[in-house]
Amino acid sequence: MAKLLYIHIPFCDSKCNYCAFNSYTNLNHLKKDYFNAIKKQFLNDVEKFEIKEFETVFIGGGTPSTMHISFYEKLFKLLEPFLKNTKEITIESNPNASYEWLKEIKNLGVNRISFGVQSFDDDKLKFLNRNHSSALAIQTIQNAKKAGFENINLDIIYSTALDNKKLLQNDLKIIDSLPVTHISAYSLMIEENTKWEKDYSKRKEDEELEIWFIKEIKKRFNQYEISNFGKPCLHNLGYWEHKEYLGIGAGAVGFIKNFRYYTQTNVNEYIKNPTHYEYEYLTNNDIKKEKVLLGLRSITGFEENILNKEEKKRVEILINEKKVFKKEGKIHSHDFLLADALSVYIIS
């Protein structure tokens, strides 16, 4: 059975104030060595887990668009034997990538691109420490379409201290004018190991504004997961359907059968030994809990037959309360935001 493939690129041109990802601005001298490391890990993993092909590929970061096209030429030569029936290849990009880079990456076989726009308001972009302007983001998205991309995602952040209806409405108005097929909308989180750690003044607590903004997005794009709207990303759907995946690169995570494996997050250490993993073994109950939670937070739902007798009784109560519904043997949620509470209730 085909697996999913995630490849992590930890390099960035600049570090955003809110970013907690495994990404670095001071390690660009390691890019060549990094390719050799991911090649070693990839060849090890496909042999170890007997993988013949990948259903989807997602190249994330960090900022994959910081890598020269020659890096991806070598990467796709490595991946080519495993991509015969691949349905979707996504790459993340800053909205400052050149038209030439976009055209070349498209020619290599990438058919979906995800831009970390976050906003079209220049003051908000400075506040977030983004390294692009609104005008540059608009131009880059238009260039992606010109380069042949039919599947274009934008990441948008809301609930920052600067947000109000006028600002967010203007963002949506600009999105309406662009060839965008998907929106990933994230409420700002103040996380550890970021420039904004413990500074909650950067976030606006306004539930009414959040609900309004999500409703406005839903007028434009179908919601298929808590934070995702539009033409579904097949790779992400695979995660929510609890499919198996390889995680390649520093700080990447893989999931095979009943265990997860974690690579080293330190890029130097990863380069020295890219096949050193930590393992997390999952019980049957752990896997069931994850299938229920992931299914309820998205359109995928979960198979009712994975539940025991008592859990099925609780589902019937939720069906009567119109919290969930049953369709073709699967249980689905009416409201993805209730996924955590519902899953805890079903499997207590």
Residue, then its C-alpha position, 0 to 999 in steps of 0.5 A: m500500500a502506498k504511503l505518504l512522504y513528508i520532507h522537512i527543509p529547516f532553512c529560512d531567510s528570516k524567523c517570524n516572531y510567532c514561529a515554533f517550527n524547527s527552522y533556522t536562519n544561520l545554517n545555510h552553509l549546511k545545505k549541501d550536507y543536508f541533501n546528503a543526509i536526507k538521501k541517506q535517510f530516505l534510502n534507508d527508510v524505503e528499504k527498511f519499510e519496503i516502500k515501492e511508491f508514494e501516494t502524496v508528497f509534502i515538502g515543508g519547513g522552514t522555507p523550502s523556497t530558500m533552496h536553489i532549484s539544483f537541490y530539488e533537481k537532485l531530490f526529484k531524481l532520488l524520488e522519481p522511482f517512487l512517484k509513478n502513481t503519486k497524486e499530489i506533490t505540495i511544496e511550501s514557499n515564501p511569497n517572494a519566490s521568483y517566477e523562474w523558481l516557480k516555473e522550474i519547481k512546477n516542471l519538476g512535477v510539483n502540482r500544489i504550492s502553499f504560500g505563507v502569506q499570513s496577511f495582505d496588511d503591510d503593518k501586520l506583516k511587519f508586526l509578524n516579522r514577515n520578509h515580504s510586502s503585500a504587493l510582492a505576495i500578490q505578484t508571487i501568487q499571480n506568478a504561480k498561476k502563470a507558471g502553471f499552478e492550478n492548486i494554490n494555498l495561502d496560509i493566513i493568521y488571525s487573532t493577532a493584536l492588530d486584527n479587526k473586521k476592517l483588516l480581515q475583510n480587506d485580506l478576504k477582498i484581496i484573496d477574492s481577486l487571486p487564483v487561490t483554491h485553498i486557505s489554511a487559517y490559523s489562530l495565533m498561538i503564543e508558544e514556547n521557544t519563539k520571540w513572543e514566548k509568554d507575551y500574550s499582548k501580541r494576541k487578541e482574545d476576541e471569540e466573536l471576531e474569530i467566529w465572524f472571520i471563519k464564517e466569512i471564509k466558509k462563504r468562499f471555500n468549503q471547510y473540510e477540517i478545523s483550519n482548512f478550506g477549499k480544494p482538499c489537500l490530499h496529503n493532509l487528508g491522508y494524515w486525518e485518515h490515519k495513513e502511514y507516512l515517512g518523515i524525512g529530514a531534521g525534526a521530521v516524524g514518521f508513522i508506520k504500523n503501530f509506532r511513530y519515529y522521530t528524527q533528531t531536531n538538531v540539524n548538525e546532529y541529524i547530518k552526522n547520523p540521519t538514521h538515528y530515531e526515537y520511537e513511540y509505540l502506540t497501543n491499539n487503544d492509542i490508535k483508536k483514540e487518534k482515529v476518532l479525534l482526527g476523523l471528528r476534526s475533518i470530513t474524513g470521519f471514522e469507522e464505527n466498527i472500531l468502537n466497542k459496545e459501550e463506545k457505540k452507545r455513547v455515539e448513539i447518545l451524540i447522534n440523538e443530541k445532533k452532535v455527530f451523524k452516521k453515514e455509510g458506516k462512518i461517524h462524522s462531526h457536525d462541528f469540527l471544533l468539538a472534536d477534542a471534547l467529543s473524542v474524550y467522551i466517546i473513548s473515556 
